[in-house]
Amino acid sequence: MVKHQPLQYYEPQLCLSCLTGIYGCRWKRYQRSHDDTTKWERLWFLILTLSFFLTLVWFYFWWEVRNDYNEINWFLYNRMGYWSDWSIPILVTTAAGFTYITVLLILALCHIAVGQQMNLHWLHKIGLMTTLITTVVTMSSIAQLWDDEWEMVFISLQATAPFLHIGALAAVTALSWLIAGQFARTEKATSQMLMFTAYLAVVVALYLVPLTISSPCIMEKKALGPKPAVIGHRGAPMLAPENTLMSFQKAVEQKTYGVQADVVLSYDGVPFLMHDKTLRRTTNVEEVFPERAYELASMFNWTDLEKLNAGEWFLRNDPFWTAGSLSRSDYLEAANQSVCKLADMLEVIKDNTSLILNFRDLPPAHPYYSTYINITLKTILASGIRQQVMWLPDAERQLVRQIAPGFQQTSGLKLDAERMREKGIVRLNLRYTKVTNEDVRDYTTANLSVNLYTVNEPWLYSILWCTGVQSVTSDSSHILRKVPFPIWLMPPDEYRLIWITSDLISFIIIVGVFIFQKWRLGSIRTYNPEQIMLSAAVRRSSRDVKIMKEKLIFSGMNGGCEYKSPLELCCWCSFLVSGARDLQQGSGFIVLDAHTHSQKDNSCFKELIVGTASLILPSRNSQNGE
């Protein structure tokens, strides 16, 4: 009886099939290859790597500008003419693109780790290029339309850089397993040198990155200044519609240091509160006065303004995603808010609250174009409020000093300390991106106060606290007032200890990985004729063994007993040992394919079979008692 046994048994490789299938739609074994990746696919891998870092930066940027989501939406509203919350769709799209690119990069690195040839599927190539182009266009648009927002990235690094460094160090250290494996498999000294030098340069640069990190929160605890005062931006706009009476009442309930308001003069001379030039965004003017929807707010009489609702938009658009958290009574109250007079707001805050006033310029055709400062001053003084008012307009400063000498003259432009003294200005009111840590220290040394707007996130508040800022304007006063201490504060000595320790641990791990990989993969240079591994862990010469074996099995010899290389002989021996093992197991036959081998080949076979079988059959005969 002839026993047929396959020359080679292939075990299922589900993980490898999923790896090559998801990346390149190569689910079958015969579709995979251990050959070197083509230059074209290497180019795609380079594009994939660059796309990963680009989408990483964009995702980090969009995550960190959460502080300014409302400003971004307002900016786009002015550009597009209608209100929509663009921040969340952009964030979700960015996160999806970054996740997609990250998964592709991980799959590509796994291909390298297991020695598989990379072959990115054409659908992934389309997705990759779409993500890359979309990211580049969006980043360029933000840079052109709102370049000031990119300063946010550098400010955020003051809070995140020490932790990002640790994360990057862990990632590069983990990557050493892959780099060391490729280094051990590569036979060309030049390639090894280039690979090792590039990786070493990255590692050394990463080890030295902390020398460039500068964060105000790396300081001794005793050097920390007082907590910055919080001023409600247009009241408490996360808890009530902005610039409404309810909003300022909520700010007072939160015990804010002060409030900021935007003042406009109506056509009949009544100061009221409104931020935008028109009434479209924060009122229902399109329903009540549709033909006047695009008219300037200052061109309406107060009798017309009283007819408008200034709260429904807040519940409908939910600009801060807080409307759903309002109590039933607050929800109903917000829905019935109207345009607020300056006098009514002053009555609410007059006891213990400071005030920052911004003024909307009037058109020349306005009847009170030249006297609106006087009218506003009279309204403020008539309210009985303490003269703890930060006066921002540059117009008529001398008049304001005469009528209200207690007002704090405040500038909305960045000036040096000497210029501020000359103009009698004691405080600056600037966007947080307009000043540096050194500027704040210089102003503080000159006994000048700095108020920065708009600060909503606790991490940004913590950075400014460590910097020494005296006060901030915020939409989230109810959140910042609960921040008892900076999110993190680290003495310089402690930071240096963490830095050096993490570098040493990383270095030890990397050296250990290189030694282990060299030991593990370096021994695969020699081959056992009974076990030629078709594994990804072997060097290129072992791939030649696989190819030669397949040729011998499926194509046969070209005549004669000459063996062109030791690898041929190795494969023949493997075949013969397998056949001899059949004899030992009881089949009694080694089957030779007459179609595959010539008579001349068979004579060579016989010689090898006799020699091989003589080594095995005696042991079998002894076991059977023969």
C-alpha positions in Angstrom: 0.0 0.0 0.0 1.4 3.4 -1.0 1.0 6.2 1.5 0.9 9.6 0.0 2.1 12.4 2.2 2.2 16.1 1.1 5.7 17.4 0.7 4.9 20.5 2.7 2.1 21.4 5.2 1.1 25.0 5.6 -0.4 26.0 8.9 -3.2 28.6 8.8 -1.9 32.1 9.4 -5.0 34.1 10.2 -3.1 37.1 11.7 -0.9 37.4 8.7 -3.8 37.1 6.3 -5.6 39.9 8.1 -2.5 42.0 8.1 -1.9 41.7 4.3 -5.6 41.6 3.5 -6.5 44.8 5.2 -3.4 46.7 4.0 -3.3 45.4 0.4 -6.3 43.1 -0.1 -3.9 40.1 -0.3 -5.9 37.5 1.7 -4.5 34.3 0.0 -1.1 32.8 0.8 0.0 32.8 -2.8 -0.7 36.6 -3.0 1.9 37.3 -0.3 5.6 37.7 -0.9 8.8 38.0 1.2 10.5 39.8 -1.6 11.9 43.3 -1.1 9.3 46.1 -1.3 9.4 48.0 -4.6 10.6 51.5 -4.8 7.1 52.7 -5.8 5.6 51.1 -2.6 8.5 52.6 -0.5 7.4 56.0 -1.9 3.9 55.4 -0.8 5.2 54.4 2.7 7.0 57.7 2.8 3.9 59.6 1.9 2.0 57.6 4.5 4.5 58.6 7.2 4.5 62.3 6.2 0.7 62.2 6.2 0.7 60.7 9.7 2.8 63.5 11.2 0.8 66.1 9.3 -2.6 64.8 10.5 -1.1 64.4 14.0 -0.2 68.1 14.1 -3.6 69.1 12.7 -5.5 66.9 15.2 -3.4 68.3 18.1 -4.1 71.8 16.8 -7.9 71.3 16.6 -8.0 69.6 20.0 -6.1 72.4 21.7 -8.1 75.2 20.2 -11.2 74.1 22.1 -10.7 77.2 24.1 -11.6 79.2 21.0 -14.4 77.1 19.4 -16.9 79.9 19.9 -14.7 82.5 18.4 -14.0 80.3 15.4 -17.8 79.8 14.9 -18.4 83.5 15.2 -15.5 84.2 12.7 -17.0 81.8 10.2 -20.5 83.3 10.8 -19.2 86.7 9.7 -17.6 85.0 6.6 -20.6 82.9 5.6 -23.6 84.9 6.8 -25.2 82.1 8.9 -24.5 80.5 12.2 -23.5 76.9 12.5 -21.3 75.0 14.9 -18.4 74.0 12.7 -16.0 73.0 15.5 -17.4 69.6 16.2 -17.7 68.4 12.6 -14.2 69.5 11.9 -12.9 67.8 15.1 -14.7 64.5 14.3 -13.5 64.6 10.7 -10.0 65.3 11.8 -10.0 62.5 14.3 -11.4 60.1 11.7 -8.7 61.0 9.2 -6.0 60.7 11.8 -7.2 57.3 13.0 -7.4 56.0 9.4 -3.8 57.1 8.7 -2.5 55.8 12.0 -4.1 52.3 11.3 -2.5 52.2 7.9 0.9 53.2 9.3 0.7 50.5 12.0 -0.2 47.9 9.3 2.8 49.0 7.2 5.1 48.8 10.2 3.8 45.3 10.9 4.6 44.3 7.3 8.2 45.4 7.9 8.3 43.5 11.2 7.2 40.2 9.7 9.2 40.6 6.5 6.2 40.9 4.2 6.3 42.9 1.0 4.3 46.1 1.3 1.6 46.6 -1.4 -0.9 49.3 -0.5 -4.3 48.8 -2.1 -5.4 51.4 -4.6 -8.5 52.3 -2.5 -6.2 53.0 0.4 -4.0 55.2 -1.9 -7.1 57.2 -2.8 -8.1 57.5 0.8 -4.6 58.5 1.8 -4.3 61.2 -0.8 -7.8 62.5 -0.1 -6.9 62.8 3.6 -3.6 64.4 2.9 -5.0 67.0 0.4 -7.9 67.8 2.7 -5.6 68.4 5.7 -3.2 70.6 3.7 -6.0 72.7 2.3 -7.7 73.1 5.7 -4.5 74.0 7.4 -3.6 76.5 4.7 -7.0 78.1 5.0 -6.7 78.5 8.7 -3.2 80.0 8.3 -4.5 82.6 5.8 -7.8 83.5 7.4 -6.8 83.2 11.1 -3.0 83.0 11.4 -3.2 84.3 15.0 -4.7 81.0 16.1 -1.5 79.1 15.3 0.0 80.9 18.3 -2.3 78.7 20.3 -0.2 75.6 19.4 3.0 77.1 20.9 1.2 78.3 24.0 -0.3 74.8 24.5 3.1 73.2 24.2 4.1 75.0 27.4 1.5 72.9 29.1 1.9 69.6 27.2 5.5 69.5 26.0 6.9 67.7 29.1 4.3 65.0 28.8 4.5 64.8 25.0 8.2 64.2 25.4 7.7 61.2 27.6 5.1 59.8 25.1 7.4 60.4 22.1 10.3 58.7 24.1 8.1 55.7 24.8 7.1 55.4 21.1 10.7 55.7 19.8 11.9 53.2 22.3 9.2 50.7 21.3 10.2 51.3 17.7 13.7 50.0 18.5 12.3 46.4 18.2 11.5 47.0 14.6 14.7 48.9 13.8 16.9 46.4 15.5 15.2 43.6 13.6 15.8 45.3 10.3 19.3 46.0 11.3 20.0 42.4 12.1 18.4 41.1 8.9 20.2 43.6 6.6 23.4 42.1 5.2 24.8 45.2 3.6 27.1 47.2 5.9 26.1 50.5 4.2 22.4 49.9 4.8 23.0 49.0 8.4 25.1 52.1 8.9 22.5 54.4 7.4 19.7 52.8 9.4 21.5 52.9 12.7 22.8 56.5 12.2 19.3 57.8 11.3 17.7 56.1 14.3 20.5 57.2 16.6 20.1 60.8 15.5 16.4 60.7 16.3 17.0 59.1 19.7 19.7 61.6 20.7 17.6 64.5 19.5 14.7 63.3 21.6 16.9 62.8 24.6 18.0 66.5 24.3 14.5 68.0 23.6 14.0 69.0 27.3 16.8 71.5 26.9 14.4 73.5 24.6 11.3 73.1 26.7 10.3 76.3 28.5 7.2 76.2 30.7 6.2 78.8 33.3 4.8 75.9 35.4 8.3 74.5 35.9 8.9 76.5 39.0 9.1 76.3 42.7 5.7 76.3 44.5 6.7 79.3 46.6 7.3 81.4 43.5 3.7 81.0 42.4 1.8 84.3 42.3 -1.8 84.9 43.3 -4.7 83.4 41.4 -5.8 85.6 38.4 -9.1 87.3 38.9 -11.9 86.1 36.5 -14.0 88.6 34.6 -17.2 87.4 33.0 -17.1 87.8 29.2 -20.5 89.4 28.3 -21.7 88.1 31.6 -21.9 84.4 31.9 -22.5 83.3 28.3 -22.3 79.6 29.0 -25.2 79.8 31.5 -27.4 82.4 29.8 -27.6 84.4 26.5 -24.7 86.8 26.2 -25.2 90.5 27.0 -28.6 89.9 28.6 -29.7 90.8 32.1 -29.8 87.1 33.0 -26.2 86.6 31.9 -24.9 89.4 34.2 -27.1 88.1 37.1 -25.5 84.7 36.6 -22.0 86.3 36.6 -22.8 88.0 39.9 -24.0 84.7 41.4 -20.7 83.1 40.4 -18.9 85.9 42.3 -16.7 87.0 39.4 -14.3 89.8 39.9 -16.0 91.8 37.2 -17.9 91.6 33.9 -17.2 92.8 30.3 -19.9 94.3 28.1 -20.2 95.7 24.6 -22.0 99.0 24.4 -24.0 100.4 21.5 -26.0 103.6 21.3 -29.5 103.3 19.8 -30.7 105.8 17.2 -32.7 107.7 19.9 -29.7 107.8 22.3 -30.2 104.9 24.6 -27.0 102.8 25.5 -27.7 99.1 25.2 -25.6 95.9 25.0 -24.8 94.2 21.7 -21.6 92.6 20.4 -22.3 92.3 16.7 -22.8 95.1 14.2 -26.3 93.7 13.3 -29.0 92.0 15.3 -29.2 88.8 13.2 -27.2 86.4 15.4 -28.5 87.1 18.8 -32.1 88.3 18.2 -35.2 87.4 16.2 -34.9 90.5 14.1 -35.5 88.5 10.9 -38.9 87.6 12.1 -40.0 90.9 13.6 -38.3 93.3 11.1 -37.3 91.1 8.1 -36.7 94.1 5.9 -34.2 95.5 8.4 -32.4 92.3 9.3 -29.0 93.5 7.9 -29.3 97.0 9.2 -26.8 98.2 11.9 -28.0 97.7 15.4 -27.3 101.4 16.2 -29.8 102.5 13.6 -32.8 101.0 15.6 -34.8 103.0 18.1 -35.0 101.6 21.6 -38.8 101.2 21.1 -38.0 98.8 18.3 -35.2 97.0 20.2 -37.6 96.3 23.1 -39.7 94.2 20.8 -36.9 91.7 20.0 -36.2 88.4 21.7 -32.6 88.0 22.7 -32.7 84.5 24.2 -34.3 82.0 21.8 -31.1 81.9 19.7 -29.1 80.7 22.7 -31.4 77.7 23.2 -31.6 77.0 19.5 -27.9 77.2 18.5 -26.5 76.2 21.9 -23.1 77.8 21.2 -21.4 76.2 24.2 -23.4 72.9 24.4 -24.7 74.0 27.8 -28.4 74.7 27.1 -29.4 71.1 27.8 -28.0 71.4 31.4 -30.1 74.4 32.3 -32.8 73.9 34.9 -36.4 74.2 33.9 -36.7 77.7 35.4 -33.5 78.9 33.8 -34.5 77.5 30.5 -37.8 79.4 30.5 -36.1 82.6 31.7 -33.4 82.3 29.0 -36.1 81.9 26.3 -37.7 85.2 27.4 -34.7 87.5 27.5 -34.8 90.8 25.7 -32.1 93.3 24.6 -30.5 94.7 27.7 -30.0 98.4 28.6 -26.7 99.5 30.0 -28.5 101.1 32.9 -30.2 97.9 33.8 -26.9 95.9 33.7 -25.2 98.6 35.9 -28.0 98.2 38.5 -27.3 94.5 38.7 -23.5 94.7 39.2 -23.0 98.0 41.0 -22.3 96.6 44.4 -18.9 94.8 44.2 -18.1 94.1 40.6 -15.6 95.7 38.2 -16.5 96.5 34.7 -14.8 96.5 31.3 -16.6 98.4 28.5 -16.1 97.9 24.8 -17.8 100.4 22.4 -19.2 99.8 19.0 -18.3 102.7 16.7 -21.3 104.6 15.3 -21.8 105.4 11.6 -21.3 109.1 10.7 -25.0 109.3 9.9 -25.9 108.5 13.5 -27.4 111.5 15.3 -25.2 110.9 18.4 -22.0 110.2 16.4 -20.0 112.9 18.2 -21.6 112.7 21.7 -22.0 109.0 22.5 -19.0 109.1 24.9 -20.7 111.8 27.0 -24.1 110.0 27.0 -22.4 106.7 28.1 -20.4 108.4 30.8 -23.6 110.1 32.2 -25.3 106.7 32.3 -22.5 105.1 34.2 -22.1 107.9 36.7 -25.9 108.1 37.2 -26.1 104.4 38.2 -24.0 105.0 41.4 -21.6 102.2 40.5 -18.1 102.5 42.0 -15.6 104.0 39.6 -13.9 100.6 39.2 -14.4 100.8 35.5 -11.7 99.8 32.9 -12.1 102.3 30.1 -11.0 101.0 26.8 -11.8 103.5 24.0 -8.9 105.8 23.0 -11.4 108.6 22.0 -11.9 111.3 24.5 -9.6 109.9 27.2 -8.8 113.4 28.5 -12.6 114.1 28.9 -13.0 110.8 30.7 -10.2 111.6 33.1 -11.9 114.9 34.0 -15.4 113.6 34.5 -14.5 110.2 36.0 -10.9 110.3 37.4 -11.4 107.0 39.2 -11.8 105.1 35.9 -8.8 102.8 35.1 -7.5 103.9 31.7 -7.0 100.6 29.8 -5.5 100.0 26.4 -6.5 97.4 23.9 -3.2 97.8 22.0 0.1 96.3 23.1 2.4 99.2 24.2 5.7 99.2 26.0 5.8 100.3 29.7 7.2 103.7 29.1 4.6 104.6 26.4 1.9 103.5 28.7 3.1 105.8 31.5 3.2 108.7 29.1 -0.4 108.1 28.1 -1.6 107.6 31.7 -2.6 104.0 31.0 -2.4 101.6 33.9 -3.8 98.3 32.4 -3.6 96.3 29.2 -6.5 94.3 27.8 -5.2 91.9 25.2 -5.8 88.6 23.5 -3.8 85.9 25.2 -1.9 85.2 22.0 -0.5 88.8 21.9 1.8 88.7 24.9 4.7 86.5 25.9 5.8 85.3 29.4 8.5 87.9 29.3 6.1 90.7 28.4 3.9 89.8 31.4 6.9 89.9 33.7 8.1 93.2 32.3 4.6 94.8 32.8 4.4 93.4 36.3 7.8 94.8 37.2 6.7 98.2 35.9 3.6 97.9 38.2 1.2 97.6 35.2 -1.7 95.2 35.2 -2.5 92.8 32.3 -5.9 91.3 31.5 -6.1 88.6 28.9 -9.1 87.4 26.9 -10.8 85.0 26.2 -9.6 82.2 28.6 -12.0 79.3 28.9 -9.9 76.1 29.5 -8.4 75.3 32.9 -5.0 74.3 31.3 -4.7 77.8 29.7 -5.8 79.4 32.9 -3.1 77.4 34.7 -0.4 78.5 32.3 -1.3 82.2 32.7 -1.5 81.8 36.4 2.1 80.5 36.5 3.1 83.3 34.1 1.8 86.0 36.6 -1.2 87.4 34.8 -3.4 89.5 37.1 -6.8 88.8 35.5 -8.5 87.0 32.6 -11.8 87.5 30.8 -13.7 84.2 30.4 -16.9 82.6 29.0 -16.5 79.9 31.6 -16.2 81.9 34.9 -18.2 79.2 36.7 -15.5 76.6 35.8 -12.3 78.7 36.3 -13.4 79.9 39.7 -13.3 76.3 40.9 -9.7 75.8 39.8 -7.8 75.8 43.2 -4.3 75.4 41.8 -2.5 75.1 38.5 -3.2 71.8 36.8 0.5 70.9 37.2 3.4 72.6 38.9 6.8 71.0 39.0 10.1 72.2 40.6 13.0 72.4 38.1 15.1 69.7 40.0 12.2 67.3 39.9 11.7 67.8 36.2 15.4 67.3 35.5 15.3 64.0 37.5 12.3 62.7 35.5 14.0 63.7 32.3 17.3 62.0 33.0 15.7 58.9 34.4 13.4 58.4 31.5 16.3 58.9 29.1 18.4 56.3 30.9 15.6 53.8 31.0 15.0 54.3 27.3 18.7 53.9 26.5 19.0 50.6 28.5 15.9 49.2 26.8 17.1 50.1 23.3 20.6 48.6 23.9 19.0 45.4 25.2 16.6 45.2 22.3 19.4 45.5 19.8 21.5 42.9 21.5 18.6 40.5 21.8 17.5 40.9 18.1 21.1 40.4 17.0 21.3 37.2 19.0 17.8 36.0 17.9 18.1 36.7 14.2 21.9 36.4 13.7 21.7 32.6 14.1 19.4 32.1 11.1 22.4 32.3 8.7 22.8 28.5 8.9 20.1 26.1 7.6 19.1 22.6 8.6 18.3 20.5 5.5 15.5 18.9 7.4 13.8 22.2 8.3 13.9 25.1 5.8 11.7 27.7 7.3 9.5 29.8 5.1 9.4 32.4 7.8 9.6 36.2 7.6 12.3 36.1 10.3 15.0 34.7 7.9 17.4 36.7 5.9 17.2 37.2 2.2 19.3 34.1 1.4 16.6 32.0 3.1 14.1 33.5 0.7 16.3 32.1 -2.1 16.0 28.7 -0.4 12.2 29.0 -0.6 12.3 29.9 -4.2 14.7 27.1 -5.1 12.6 24.6 -3.1 9.5 25.6 -5.0 11.3 25.3 -8.4 12.6 21.8 -7.5 9.2 20.6 -6.4 7.1 22.0 -9.3 9.5 22.4 -12.2 12.0 19.5 -11.8 15.6 19.3 -12.7 17.1 20.3 -16.1 18.9 17.0 -16.6 22.1 15.6 -15.1 23.1 15.1 -11.5 24.9 18.4 -11.3 23.7 20.6 -8.5 24.1 24.3 -9.3 24.5 25.4 -5.7 24.6 24.0 -2.1 21.0 25.3 -1.8 19.8 22.9 -4.5 21.5 20.0 -2.7 20.0 21.1 0.5 16.5 21.1 -0.9 17.1 17.6 -2.5 18.3 16.3 0.8 15.2 17.7 2.6 13.0 15.9 0.0 14.9 12.6 0.5 14.9 12.8 4.2 11.1 13.3 4.1 10.9 10.2 1.8 13.1 8.2 4.1 10.9 9.2 7.0 8.0 7.6 5.1 10.0 4.4 4.9 10.6 4.6 8.6 6.9 5.2 9.4 5.9 2.1 7.4 5.0 3.2 3.9 7.9 1.2 2.4 8.1 3.3 -0.6 9.5 6.6 -1.9 7.5 7.7 -4.8 9.3 9.3 -7.7 7.5 11.2 -10.3 8.5 9.9 -13.7 7.2 13.0 -15.4 9.3 15.2 -13.3 12.6 13.4 -13.3 14.6 11.9 -16.1 16.3 8.5 -16.0 19.5 10.2 -15.3 18.0 12.0 -12.4 16.6 8.8 -11.0 20.0 7.2 -11.0 21.2 10.0 -8.9 18.1 9.7 -6.7 18.9 6.0 -6.1 22.3 6.7 -4.9 21.1 9.3 -2.5 18.1 7.2 -1.4 20.3 4.2 -0.6 22.6 6.3 1.5 19.8 8.0 3.3 17.6 5.0 3.8 20.6 3.0 5.2 20.7 5.5 8.0 17.1 5.1 8.8 16.1 1.5 8.0 18.4 -0.1 10.5 16.7 1.7 13.3 13.3 0.7 12.0 14.4 -3.0 11.6 15.8 -3.0 15.1 12.4 -1.7 16.4 10.5 -4.5 14.5 12.9 -7.2 15.6 14.1 -7.8 12.0 
